Amino acid sequence: MPTAGTLRVEPMCRLAGVSRASFYRFLAERHPGEEDMEVRSAIQTIAVQHRGRYGYRRITAELHRRGLPVNHKRVARLMREDHLLAIQPRSFVLTTHSSHELEVYLNLARRMHLTGVNQLWVADITYIRLRQEFVYLAVVLDAFSRKVVGWELGRTLTARLPLMALERAIGERRPAPGLVHHSDRGVQYACREYADTLRSHSMLPSMSRPANPWDNASCESFMKTLKREEIYAHRYRDIGDLRAHIAQFIDQYYNRLRLHSALGYQTPEEFEAAASPAADGPGASVSFFRHGEIYRWKGNGEPDRSGSPAHPIDESPAGYSSAGWSPPEPASASPAGTESAAVQSK
């Protein structure tokens, strides 16, 4: 199929004074078999390169990056015909243990407007089932670019696991004071050891509302991606084999190669590289009073209360210093005795 350098189809058609339909009709008439084979070959190459992790949307975006202006419906049809559909997700399992008497913190993340990296980090823990044991993975993501900046794998749910992931992230990024660290209300993140580490690096703790995983959506999304595209697609001999595969997936694939739909189909490293240098460091804004979003204002300066607000009006932080609560973990989510491995606060 002929290419046109870096100029897109639509500007070329405007310059030539022809419609897009005429352009595609010309290609189909002149190179019908050649063009179809080229598209199929490119789809198969991308699918194999990403090990069946890409669905038709990401493959369409990658084809556009390679100069092949193919419609997403056609890509889905060709993938279905060639049996190249992506690995399907499994059902979500809640694993957070937040029924404790430790101090929890106000949710700052949902009120932040990010302008660069190292302003908001989000953290989470998930379990992974091996042949003879359960192991646990702790990760830390930069919420601006969705890049994994720290992770650690271990056999227990003690506070040392997320602490090692946090220390790796700090060593990698060296953030300036004022960074907000957001997590769920799990005991590992609420314990004194973890809070002291955040305080020693001038980080501000933030925690999700009770039984609300959407406050930590970017980290939850990464966990889903990791399990669907890596964990469920392989069988691992032991924790060492798993560690090697996770390192390759995160450091070599997810951060550098995988297109992220929330980033305009760029990779996390591409997104960070394209961000303005002035955006690096503290600079996010936080909004606590959102009456302008709750009420529309009339011309005479009075609020229009005719419609219902789209979100709760009560934004007070009351209750954020009390113990949190979330639904208990299903018995099938982790092996018996996991609770005894949870960290005890000092």
URTA-V954469 format. One record per backbone hydrogen bond with DSSP energy under -1.0 kcal/mol. CO is the residue of the C=O (numbers start at 1). NH is the residue of the N-H. Records with the same first field share a line. If there is no record, write none. Layout:
# URTA-V954469
CO=NH ; NH
This chain:
# URTA-V954469
4=7
8=12
9=13
10=14
11=15
12=16
13=17 ; 18
19=23
20=24
21=25
22=26
23=27
24=28
25=29
26=30
27=31
31=35
32=36
33=37
34=38
35=39
36=40
37=41
38=42
39=43
40=44
41=45
42=46
43=47
44=48
45=49
46=50
47=52
48=51
50=53
52=87
55=59
56=60
57=61
58=62
59=63
60=64
61=65
62=66
63=68
64=67
68=70
71=75
72=76
73=77
74=78
75=79
76=80
77=81
78=82
79=84
97=187
98=100
108=111
109=112
111=287
113=285
117=281
119=180
120=143
121=182
122=141
124=139
126=137
128=135
133=130
135=128
136=154
137=126
138=152
139=124
140=149 ; 150
141=122
142=146
147=142
150=140
152=138
154=136
158=161
159=163
160=164
161=165
162=166
163=167
164=168
165=169
166=170
167=171
168=172
169=173
170=174
179=204
180=121
181=206
182=123
183=208
186=190
187=191
191=195
192=196
193=197
194=198
195=199
196=200
197=201
198=203
199=202
202=178
204=181
206=183
209=212
212=215
213=216
214=217
216=220
217=221
218=222
219=223
220=224
221=225
222=226
223=227
224=228
225=229
226=230 ; 231
227=232
231=234
238=242
239=243
240=244
241=245
242=246
243=247
244=248
245=249
246=250
247=251
248=252 ; 253
249=254
250=255
253=257 ; 258
255=269
260=263 ; 265
261=264
266=260
267=271
268=272
269=273
270=274
276=279
277=280
285=113
290=293 ; 294
291=295
296=304
298=301
302=298
317=320
330=333
335=338
338=341
339=342
